Amino acid sequence: MSHFSARLRLRAVALLAVTSLVVGACGSDGGGGSDDTALSDGPPKPGGRVVIGLEAETAGWQPGKDSAAESGASVNRAIYDTLLMRDRSGKMRPFLAESLETSDDLREWTVKLRPNIKFHDGTELNAAVLKDNFDKVLTATGARTRATLAGTTMIVVDPLTVRYTLERPNAAFADTLAGAAAMPFSMANYEARGADISAHPVGTGPFIFVSWVRDSQLVVKKNPNYWIQGLPHLDEVVFKPIPDEDARLASLQSGEIDMMHTLRQSLVKKAKDTAKGYGFEVYEFLGNNAGANIFNTGKPPLDDKRVRQALVHALDQEAAIEVLGGGGMVPPSTQLYSRDSPWYSEKAAATYPKKDVEKAKQLLASYVNDPSRSDRKAPGTPVSVRFDCPPDPSLVDLSLLTQQQWAAIGVRTELRQVEQSVHITEAVGTPPDYTADYDVKCWRLGSENDPDLGTAFGPPKGAAANVTDFSTPRLTELLERGRTTSEFEDRKKVYEEISILFNDEVPFSLGGPTLSIVAAKPYVRNVTEWTFPDRTTKGPPIAQSVITVRELWLNR
């Protein structure tokens, strides 16, 4: 079987419309073909079962209550639909919604639902359900979506229409309507399940939840009454968390699974090198997502900028990229936007703190010898931090490298391995204030969404997304300015200033862009192809290795 590799890069388009946000376009520079057309020849055949290997388990599946990384997002796309989705040109389009209207001042967003859509339990999706989702769950005390929706109210306009009214203008609110805060779920099921709701999801999606054995597998079956006629094609999908990267690749090679994804650079290279011999296809994606370290800026000594700056100046980005297997494939990152993004700034890139051991030592000494140091330890006491990372071999190597580089400037680093679901929970924190519970964690930052950072960097209290607990008045001011205009050039200047602020305050450090892949046996079709309800408008492919199973089919 010949090896087909399609590299799919999202390149953001420099345009932002008032009623729809245009942020990315898709092209291909693959060596084996230009897109997935060769593997989506049809007509699609109904039936069959696909087993997908995921990089990690997810804590739960209830919107508003549980957080999901790339693995969880792949599962959620099977069970739930969102009001809006981004198309392949980068434009936000209605999905579950039939239409979206936005006021000129960017404060009122009116969503009309498509008629005759039902949840998996047979209850109807209507405006009243959206209102209950919003009032009783998504904005409730402790909800992970509460901060995202802060200052937002919702009213029912008619049986299929709701209107969101924002306290302030927000040009990026369409992204909210494409995420966890706009992923409708059955209120009947929510109220019946109580505390067990996270293990029994009911949405409107193409597949119905069947069973979940934590750390083993989650099974979904075809929704025979799915509202998009003719979909899905598969009878069943099994999602298997396989945290060990080599074991996941071996499972694909042996045929135990049909598909897998990874964001680990070392495994990307292994998959590409072995694809032809084992007869599977590799689909690549390189976007804004980058490897990073996040600092808990709410906890001494990392609440002091001098310590964070010292830690970043001690790091060798190229060495970190090499350890992770990305050497020669990706450049060092300097901001949350890739060099292909129109939001990328050369001015900001020049401000990223480069490796400078002597400067790092000077900054650290300034803190260590400060009688009023924030950790209240005696002057001269060495700085100690704990560095958390999942137990993947490449991340263990990264942890050891980080420990060595920080030791070179006098920082004592305790290394701790932690499973990804716990890793995420600790960074997010627990309700109601979601205060982070860690020192430093290896992480991933960046997305293909609107450059607005939402609640990812403030305010700390009540913002589940603010995993660094970082916020400043200046940052808040800049974020507000970016939300009040739809003019691209004005917004680009704002996000350039934010990037420069981050490079000075360093609530995080960056490694290199994350080259991610989905790998699949050649009989799995439509790996990178999915469409909107009109069945002609295409969605973006495998951004950040999130798998869309709605239109997968088997040719065997």
VEXDREN-2710 file (C-alpha; in Angstrom, 1 decimal):
% VEXDREN-2710
k/r/px/py/pz
1/MET/0.0/0.0/0.0
2/SER/1.5/3.3/-1.0
3/HIS/1.9/6.0/1.7
4/PHE/-0.2/9.2/1.3
5/SER/0.8/12.1/3.4
6/ALA/-1.2/15.3/3.4
7/ARG/0.1/18.3/5.4
8/LEU/-2.8/20.6/6.2
9/ARG/-1.9/24.0/7.4
10/LEU/-4.5/26.6/8.5
11/ARG/-3.5/30.0/7.3
12/ALA/-5.6/32.8/8.9
13/VAL/-7.2/35.3/6.6
14/ALA/-6.8/38.9/7.4
15/LEU/-10.5/39.7/7.6
16/LEU/-13.1/39.9/10.3
17/ALA/-16.7/40.5/9.4
18/VAL/-19.3/41.9/11.9
19/THR/-21.6/38.9/11.7
20/SER/-18.9/36.2/11.1
21/LEU/-15.4/35.8/12.2
22/VAL/-12.8/34.9/9.4
23/VAL/-9.7/33.6/11.0
24/GLY/-8.2/30.7/8.9
25/ALA/-8.0/29.3/5.4
26/CYS/-6.8/25.8/4.5
27/GLY/-4.4/24.6/1.9
28/SER/-2.0/21.8/1.4
29/ASP/1.7/21.2/0.7
30/GLY/1.7/17.5/1.1
31/GLY/4.2/15.3/-0.7
32/GLY/1.9/12.4/-1.5
33/GLY/-1.2/14.3/-2.6
34/SER/-3.0/17.6/-2.2
35/ASP/-5.9/16.5/0.0
36/ASP/-8.0/13.6/1.2
37/THR/-9.9/13.2/-2.1
38/ALA/-8.0/10.0/-3.0
39/LEU/-9.2/8.4/0.2
40/SER/-12.8/9.7/0.2
41/ASP/-14.0/8.2/-3.2
42/GLY/-17.6/7.2/-3.0
43/PRO/-20.4/6.8/-2.7
44/PRO/-19.8/6.1/1.0
45/LYS/-20.7/2.6/2.3
46/PRO/-22.9/2.4/5.4
47/GLY/-22.0/0.2/8.4
48/GLY/-18.9/-0.9/10.1
49/ARG/-17.0/-0.2/13.3
50/VAL/-13.9/2.0/13.8
51/VAL/-11.6/1.8/16.8
52/ILE/-9.6/5.1/17.5
53/GLY/-6.6/5.3/19.8
54/LEU/-6.6/8.5/21.8
55/GLU/-3.6/10.0/23.6
56/ALA/-5.4/10.3/27.0
57/GLU/-8.5/9.7/29.0
58/THR/-10.9/12.6/29.8
59/ALA/-12.4/13.2/33.3
60/GLY/-16.0/13.4/32.0
61/TRP/-18.3/14.4/29.2
62/GLN/-20.7/17.0/30.5
63/PRO/-20.5/20.5/29.0
64/GLY/-20.0/23.1/31.6
65/LYS/-18.8/20.7/34.1
66/ASP/-15.9/18.8/32.4
67/SER/-12.9/20.1/30.5
68/ALA/-11.6/18.3/27.3
69/ALA/-8.3/18.4/25.5
70/GLU/-7.8/17.1/22.0
71/SER/-8.8/13.5/23.0
72/GLY/-12.0/14.6/24.7
73/ALA/-12.8/17.0/21.9
74/SER/-12.8/14.1/19.4
75/VAL/-15.3/12.2/21.6
76/ASN/-17.5/15.3/22.1
77/ARG/-17.7/15.8/18.4
78/ALA/-19.3/12.3/18.1
79/ILE/-21.9/12.9/20.9
80/TYR/-22.7/16.6/20.7
81/ASP/-23.2/19.3/18.0
82/THR/-22.4/23.0/18.5
83/LEU/-24.5/26.0/17.5
84/LEU/-21.8/27.3/15.1
85/MET/-18.7/25.8/13.5
86/ARG/-15.9/27.2/11.5
87/ASP/-15.7/26.4/7.8
88/ARG/-12.6/25.6/5.8
89/SER/-12.2/29.3/4.8
90/GLY/-12.2/30.2/8.5
91/LYS/-15.7/31.7/8.5
92/MET/-18.1/30.9/11.4
93/ARG/-21.3/29.3/10.0
94/PRO/-24.5/28.1/11.7
95/PHE/-24.5/24.4/12.4
96/LEU/-27.2/23.4/14.9
97/ALA/-28.3/27.0/14.4
98/GLU/-30.2/27.9/11.3
99/SER/-29.1/31.5/11.4
100/LEU/-27.1/34.0/13.4
101/GLU/-27.6/37.8/13.5
102/THR/-25.3/40.2/15.3
103/SER/-26.1/43.8/16.2
104/ASP/-23.8/46.6/14.9
105/ASP/-22.4/47.3/18.4
106/LEU/-21.4/43.6/18.8
107/ARG/-23.5/43.2/21.9
108/GLU/-26.6/41.3/20.7
109/TRP/-26.2/37.9/19.1
110/THR/-29.5/36.2/18.0
111/VAL/-29.5/32.5/17.3
112/LYS/-32.3/30.7/15.6
113/LEU/-32.3/26.9/15.8
114/ARG/-33.0/24.5/13.0
115/PRO/-36.5/22.8/13.6
116/ASN/-37.2/19.2/14.4
117/ILE/-34.0/18.3/16.1
118/LYS/-34.1/15.8/19.0
119/PHE/-31.6/14.7/21.6
120/HIS/-30.7/11.1/21.8
121/ASP/-33.3/10.5/24.5
122/GLY/-36.0/11.7/22.2
123/THR/-36.6/15.1/23.9
124/GLU/-36.7/18.2/21.6
125/LEU/-34.0/20.8/21.1
126/ASN/-35.6/24.2/21.4
127/ALA/-35.0/27.7/22.8
128/ALA/-36.3/26.7/26.2
129/VAL/-33.7/23.9/26.5
130/LEU/-30.9/26.3/25.5
131/LYS/-32.2/28.7/28.2
132/ASP/-32.2/26.0/30.8
133/ASN/-28.7/24.9/29.7
134/PHE/-27.5/28.5/30.1
135/ASP/-29.3/29.3/33.4
136/LYS/-29.0/26.0/35.3
137/VAL/-25.7/24.6/34.2
138/LEU/-23.4/26.8/32.0
139/THR/-23.6/29.9/34.2
140/ALA/-24.1/28.1/37.6
141/THR/-21.6/28.6/40.4
142/GLY/-18.6/26.3/39.7
143/ALA/-19.3/25.8/36.0
144/ARG/-16.2/25.8/33.9
145/THR/-18.1/27.9/31.3
146/ARG/-19.3/30.5/33.9
147/ALA/-16.4/32.9/33.4
148/THR/-16.7/32.6/29.6
149/LEU/-20.3/33.7/29.8
150/ALA/-19.8/36.3/32.6
151/GLY/-21.7/39.5/31.8
152/THR/-23.9/37.6/29.2
153/THR/-27.6/37.2/29.5
154/MET/-30.0/35.1/27.4
155/ILE/-33.7/35.5/26.6
156/VAL/-36.1/33.3/24.6
157/VAL/-37.4/35.2/21.6
158/ASP/-39.6/32.5/20.2
159/PRO/-39.7/28.6/20.5
160/LEU/-36.6/28.3/18.3
161/THR/-34.8/31.6/18.9
162/VAL/-32.7/32.9/21.7
163/ARG/-30.8/36.2/22.1
164/TYR/-27.5/36.6/23.9
165/THR/-26.9/40.1/25.2
166/LEU/-23.3/41.0/26.2
167/GLU/-22.4/43.5/28.9
168/ARG/-19.7/44.8/26.5
169/PRO/-19.0/44.4/22.8
170/ASN/-17.2/41.3/21.8
171/ALA/-16.2/40.7/18.2
172/ALA/-15.1/37.2/19.2
173/PHE/-18.3/35.9/20.7
174/ALA/-19.0/33.7/17.7
175/ASP/-16.1/31.5/19.0
176/THR/-18.1/31.0/22.3
177/LEU/-21.1/29.8/20.2
178/ALA/-18.8/27.1/18.7
179/GLY/-17.5/25.7/22.0
180/ALA/-18.5/24.0/25.2
181/ALA/-20.8/26.9/26.1
182/ALA/-22.9/26.2/23.0
183/MET/-23.0/22.4/22.9
184/PRO/-26.6/21.7/23.7
185/PHE/-27.4/18.7/26.0
186/SER/-30.6/17.1/27.2
187/MET/-31.9/18.7/30.4
188/ALA/-34.1/15.7/31.1
189/ASN/-31.0/13.5/31.2
190/TYR/-29.1/16.1/33.2
191/GLU/-31.7/16.3/35.8
192/ALA/-32.3/12.6/36.0
193/ARG/-28.6/11.7/36.3
194/GLY/-27.6/14.1/39.0
195/ALA/-24.0/13.6/40.2
196/ASP/-23.4/10.8/37.7
197/ILE/-24.1/13.1/34.7
198/SER/-20.4/13.2/33.5
199/ALA/-20.5/9.5/32.7
200/HIS/-23.8/9.6/30.8
201/PRO/-23.8/12.2/28.0
202/VAL/-26.8/12.9/25.9
203/GLY/-26.5/15.3/23.0
204/THR/-27.8/15.8/19.4
205/GLY/-24.7/14.4/17.7
206/PRO/-24.3/11.7/15.1
207/PHE/-23.5/9.0/17.7
208/ILE/-25.3/7.9/20.8
209/PHE/-23.3/7.1/24.0
210/VAL/-23.4/3.4/24.9
211/SER/-20.8/2.7/27.6
212/TRP/-17.6/4.0/29.2
213/VAL/-15.0/2.1/31.1
214/ARG/-12.7/4.7/32.4
215/ASP/-9.1/4.3/31.1
216/SER/-10.2/1.4/28.8
217/GLN/-12.8/2.5/26.2
218/LEU/-15.8/4.6/25.4
219/VAL/-18.3/3.2/22.9
220/VAL/-20.9/5.1/20.8
221/LYS/-23.4/3.8/18.3
222/LYS/-25.0/5.3/15.2
223/ASN/-27.8/7.8/15.9
224/PRO/-30.5/6.4/13.5
225/ASN/-32.5/9.7/13.8
226/TYR/-29.6/12.1/13.2
227/TRP/-30.9/15.4/11.9
228/ILE/-28.5/15.5/8.9
229/GLN/-30.0/13.0/6.5
230/GLY/-27.7/10.2/5.5
231/LEU/-25.3/10.6/8.4
232/PRO/-23.5/9.0/10.1
233/HIS/-22.1/6.2/7.9
234/LEU/-20.5/4.0/10.6
235/ASP/-22.5/1.8/13.0
236/GLU/-20.2/2.1/15.9
237/VAL/-17.1/4.0/17.1
238/VAL/-14.8/2.9/19.9
239/PHE/-12.5/5.4/21.5
240/LYS/-9.6/3.8/23.4
241/PRO/-7.3/6.0/25.5
242/ILE/-3.7/4.7/25.0
243/PRO/-1.4/7.2/26.9
244/ASP/1.8/5.3/26.0
245/GLU/2.7/6.8/22.6
246/ASP/4.7/3.8/21.3
247/ALA/1.9/1.4/22.4
248/ARG/-0.6/3.5/20.5
249/LEU/1.4/3.4/17.3
250/ALA/2.0/-0.4/17.8
251/SER/-1.7/-0.9/18.1
252/LEU/-2.2/0.8/14.7
253/GLN/0.6/-1.1/13.1
254/SER/-0.9/-4.4/14.4
255/GLY/-4.4/-3.6/13.4
256/GLU/-5.8/-3.5/16.9
257/ILE/-7.0/0.0/16.2
258/ASP/-8.0/1.6/12.9
259/MET/-7.0/5.2/13.6
260/MET/-4.9/7.2/16.1
261/HIS/-3.8/10.7/16.7
262/THR/-0.8/12.3/18.4
263/LEU/0.7/15.7/19.2
264/ARG/4.1/14.2/20.3
265/GLN/6.8/15.1/17.8
266/SER/8.8/11.9/18.5
267/LEU/5.8/9.8/17.6
268/VAL/5.0/11.9/14.5
269/LYS/8.4/11.0/13.1
270/LYS/8.1/7.3/13.9
271/ALA/4.6/7.2/12.3
272/LYS/5.8/8.9/9.2
273/ASP/8.9/6.6/8.9
274/THR/6.9/3.4/9.4
275/ALA/3.6/4.3/7.5
276/LYS/4.5/2.7/4.2
277/GLY/5.8/-0.5/5.8
278/TYR/2.8/-1.0/7.9
279/GLY/0.2/0.2/5.4
280/PHE/-1.4/3.3/7.0
281/GLU/-1.8/6.9/6.0
282/VAL/-0.5/10.0/7.8
283/TYR/-2.3/13.4/7.8
284/GLU/-0.4/16.3/9.3
285/PHE/-1.3/19.6/10.8
286/LEU/0.8/22.5/11.9
287/GLY/-0.9/25.5/13.3
288/ASN/-0.8/27.9/16.3
289/ASN/-0.6/25.2/19.0
290/ALA/2.8/25.1/20.6
291/GLY/4.6/23.2/23.4
292/ALA/4.9/25.3/26.5
293/ASN/5.5/25.5/30.3
294/ILE/2.9/27.2/32.3
295/PHE/3.7/29.0/35.5
296/ASN/1.2/29.3/38.4
297/THR/1.6/33.1/38.8
298/GLY/-0.7/33.0/41.9
299/LYS/1.7/31.0/43.9
300/PRO/5.1/32.0/45.4
301/PRO/7.8/32.1/44.2
302/LEU/6.2/32.1/40.7
303/ASP/4.1/35.1/41.5
304/ASP/7.3/37.2/41.1
305/LYS/8.2/38.1/37.5
306/ARG/11.9/37.9/38.3
307/VAL/11.7/34.2/39.0
308/ARG/9.6/33.5/35.9
309/GLN/12.0/35.5/33.7
310/ALA/15.0/33.7/35.2
311/LEU/13.4/30.3/34.5
312/VAL/12.6/31.2/30.9
313/HIS/16.1/32.7/30.2
314/ALA/17.6/29.4/31.4
315/LEU/15.8/27.3/28.8
316/ASP/17.2/26.3/25.4
317/GLN/14.2/26.1/23.0
318/GLU/16.1/24.3/20.3
319/ALA/17.2/21.6/22.8
320/ALA/13.6/21.1/24.0
321/ILE/12.4/20.8/20.4
322/GLU/15.1/18.2/19.7
323/VAL/14.2/16.2/22.8
324/LEU/10.6/16.1/21.8
325/GLY/11.5/14.8/18.3
326/GLY/10.8/18.0/16.4
327/GLY/14.3/18.8/15.5
328/GLY/14.5/20.0/11.9
329/MET/10.7/20.0/11.6
330/VAL/9.6/23.1/13.6
331/PRO/11.2/26.4/14.6
332/PRO/11.1/27.9/18.1
333/SER/7.9/29.7/19.0
334/THR/7.9/33.3/20.1
335/GLN/4.2/34.0/20.6
336/LEU/0.8/32.3/20.5
337/TYR/0.6/32.6/16.7
338/SER/2.6/30.7/14.2
339/ARG/4.6/32.4/11.4
340/ASP/1.8/31.4/9.0
341/SER/-0.8/33.4/11.0
342/PRO/-1.7/36.9/10.0
343/TRP/-1.7/37.7/13.7
344/TYR/2.0/36.9/13.9
345/SER/4.2/39.8/14.8
346/GLU/7.9/40.2/14.0
347/LYS/8.1/43.0/16.6
348/ALA/6.7/40.6/19.3
349/ALA/9.0/37.8/18.1
350/ALA/12.1/40.0/18.8
351/THR/11.0/40.4/22.4
352/TYR/10.8/36.7/23.3
353/PRO/13.4/36.0/26.1
354/LYS/16.2/34.1/24.6
355/LYS/18.6/31.7/26.5
356/ASP/20.9/33.8/28.6
357/VAL/22.2/31.9/31.7
358/GLU/24.0/34.9/33.2
359/LYS/20.9/37.1/32.9
360/ALA/18.9/34.3/34.5
361/LYS/21.3/34.1/37.4
362/GLN/21.1/37.8/38.0
363/LEU/17.3/37.8/38.0
364/LEU/17.2/34.9/40.3
365/ALA/19.8/36.4/42.7
366/SER/17.7/39.6/42.9
367/TYR/14.8/37.5/44.2
368/VAL/16.7/35.1/46.3
369/ASN/18.5/37.9/48.2
370/ASP/15.4/40.1/48.6
371/PRO/14.3/40.4/52.3
372/SER/10.7/40.8/51.1
373/ARG/10.7/37.8/48.7
374/SER/7.1/36.5/48.2
375/ASP/7.7/33.0/49.5
376/ARG/8.7/34.5/52.9
377/LYS/11.9/32.4/53.1
378/ALA/15.1/33.8/54.5
379/PRO/17.3/35.7/52.0
380/GLY/19.8/33.4/50.3
381/THR/17.5/30.4/50.4
382/PRO/17.5/28.7/47.0
383/VAL/14.3/28.7/44.9
384/SER/12.5/25.4/44.7
385/VAL/9.7/24.4/42.2
386/ARG/7.8/21.3/41.2
387/PHE/7.6/20.5/37.5
388/ASP/4.7/18.3/36.5
389/CYS/4.4/16.4/33.2
390/PRO/2.5/13.3/31.9
391/PRO/4.6/10.1/31.9
392/ASP/5.3/9.9/28.2
393/PRO/9.0/9.0/27.5
394/SER/9.6/12.1/25.4
395/LEU/8.1/14.3/28.2
396/VAL/10.2/12.5/30.8
397/ASP/13.3/13.4/28.8
398/LEU/11.9/17.0/28.5
399/SER/11.5/17.1/32.3
400/LEU/15.0/15.9/32.9
401/LEU/16.4/18.5/30.5
402/THR/14.3/21.3/32.2
403/GLN/15.6/20.2/35.6
404/GLN/19.2/20.3/34.4
405/GLN/18.9/23.7/32.8
406/TRP/17.2/25.2/35.9
407/ALA/19.8/23.6/38.1
408/ALA/22.5/25.5/36.1
409/ILE/21.1/28.8/37.5
410/GLY/20.6/27.4/41.0
411/VAL/16.9/26.3/41.0
412/ARG/16.0/23.1/42.7
413/THR/13.4/21.3/40.6
414/GLU/11.3/18.3/41.8
415/LEU/10.0/16.3/38.9
416/ARG/6.5/14.7/39.1
417/GLN/4.8/12.5/36.6
418/VAL/1.0/12.8/36.5
419/GLU/-1.7/11.4/34.2
420/GLN/-3.2/13.8/31.8
421/SER/-6.7/14.0/33.2
422/VAL/-5.3/14.8/36.7
423/HIS/-2.7/17.1/35.0
424/ILE/-5.5/19.2/33.5
425/THR/-7.7/19.2/36.6
426/GLU/-4.9/20.5/38.7
427/ALA/-4.2/23.3/36.3
428/VAL/-7.8/24.3/35.9
429/GLY/-8.4/24.1/39.7
430/THR/-11.6/23.3/41.5
431/PRO/-14.9/25.2/41.8
432/PRO/-15.9/27.8/42.7
433/ASP/-12.8/29.9/42.2
434/TYR/-10.7/27.5/40.1
435/THR/-7.5/28.4/41.8
436/ALA/-4.7/26.4/40.1
437/ASP/-2.9/23.8/42.2
438/TYR/0.7/23.4/40.8
439/ASP/4.0/25.2/40.4
440/VAL/5.0/24.6/36.8
441/LYS/3.5/22.2/34.2
442/CYS/4.4/21.2/30.7
443/TRP/1.5/22.2/28.5
444/ARG/0.2/23.2/25.1
445/LEU/-0.9/26.7/24.2
446/GLY/-2.5/28.2/21.1
447/SER/-5.5/27.5/18.9
448/GLU/-6.9/28.2/15.4
449/ASN/-9.7/30.3/16.9
450/ASP/-10.2/34.0/17.0
451/PRO/-7.1/35.5/18.6
452/ASP/-9.1/36.8/21.5
453/LEU/-8.0/35.0/24.6
454/GLY/-11.4/34.8/26.2
455/THR/-10.9/34.0/29.9
456/ALA/-7.5/32.2/29.4
457/PHE/-5.6/35.1/31.1
458/GLY/-8.0/36.8/33.4
459/PRO/-9.6/37.4/35.7
460/PRO/-8.1/34.6/37.7
461/LYS/-11.0/34.0/40.1
462/GLY/-13.8/32.0/38.6
463/ALA/-12.0/31.5/35.3
464/ALA/-11.4/27.8/34.7
465/ALA/-9.5/28.6/31.5
466/ASN/-7.0/30.8/33.2
467/VAL/-4.6/28.0/34.1
468/THR/-1.8/30.4/34.9
469/ASP/-3.9/32.6/37.2
470/PHE/-2.4/35.5/35.4
471/SER/-4.0/38.9/34.8
472/THR/-3.0/42.6/34.9
473/PRO/-5.0/45.8/34.4
474/ARG/-3.1/46.5/31.2
475/LEU/-3.9/43.0/29.8
476/THR/-7.5/43.4/30.7
477/GLU/-7.6/46.8/29.0
478/LEU/-6.0/45.3/25.8
479/LEU/-8.4/42.4/25.7
480/GLU/-11.4/44.7/26.0
481/ARG/-10.0/46.9/23.2
482/GLY/-9.6/43.8/20.9
483/ARG/-13.2/42.9/21.5
484/THR/-14.7/46.2/20.7
485/THR/-13.7/46.5/17.0
486/SER/-14.0/44.2/14.0
487/GLU/-11.3/46.0/12.0
488/PHE/-8.4/43.6/11.4
489/GLU/-5.5/46.1/11.5
490/ASP/-6.8/47.6/14.8
491/ARG/-7.1/44.2/16.3
492/LYS/-3.7/43.0/15.1
493/LYS/-2.0/45.9/16.9
494/VAL/-3.8/44.9/20.1
495/TYR/-2.7/41.3/19.9
496/GLU/0.9/42.4/19.0
497/GLU/0.9/44.4/22.3
498/ILE/-0.5/41.5/24.2
499/SER/2.3/39.2/22.8
500/ILE/4.9/41.7/23.9
501/LEU/3.3/41.9/27.3
502/PHE/3.4/38.1/27.6
503/ASN/7.1/38.1/26.6
504/ASP/7.9/40.5/29.4
505/GLU/5.6/39.1/32.1
506/VAL/6.2/35.4/31.0
507/PRO/3.2/33.6/32.5
508/PHE/4.4/30.8/30.2
509/SER/7.4/29.8/28.2
510/LEU/7.3/28.4/24.7
511/GLY/9.1/25.6/23.0
512/GLY/8.1/24.9/19.3
513/PRO/5.0/24.5/17.3
514/THR/3.2/21.2/17.7
515/LEU/3.2/19.2/14.5
516/SER/0.2/16.9/15.0
517/ILE/-1.0/14.0/13.0
518/VAL/-3.9/11.6/12.5
519/ALA/-2.9/8.2/11.2
520/ALA/-5.4/5.7/9.8
521/LYS/-5.6/2.5/7.9
522/PRO/-6.3/3.2/4.2
523/TYR/-9.8/1.7/4.3
524/VAL/-10.9/4.5/6.7
525/ARG/-12.3/7.2/4.4
526/ASN/-13.1/10.9/4.9
527/VAL/-10.4/11.3/7.5
528/THR/-10.0/15.0/6.7
529/GLU/-13.3/15.7/5.0
530/TRP/-16.5/16.8/6.7
531/THR/-19.3/19.1/5.6
532/PHE/-21.9/21.5/7.0
533/PRO/-25.6/20.5/6.9
534/ASP/-25.9/21.8/3.3
535/ARG/-23.5/18.9/2.5
536/THR/-21.3/21.1/0.2
537/THR/-19.6/23.6/2.5
538/LYS/-16.5/22.0/4.0
539/GLY/-15.2/22.2/7.5
540/PRO/-11.5/22.5/8.4
541/PRO/-9.6/19.2/8.6
542/ILE/-7.7/17.7/11.5
543/ALA/-6.8/20.9/13.4
544/GLN/-4.7/19.9/16.4
545/SER/-5.4/16.2/15.7
546/VAL/-9.1/16.5/16.7
547/ILE/-10.9/13.7/14.8
548/THR/-14.4/14.3/13.3
549/VAL/-16.2/10.9/13.0
550/ARG/-19.5/12.2/11.6
551/GLU/-18.7/11.3/7.9
552/LEU/-16.1/8.5/8.3
553/TRP/-16.8/5.4/6.3
554/LEU/-15.0/2.1/5.6
555/ASN/-14.0/0.9/2.1
556/ARG/-13.4/-2.8/2.7
END
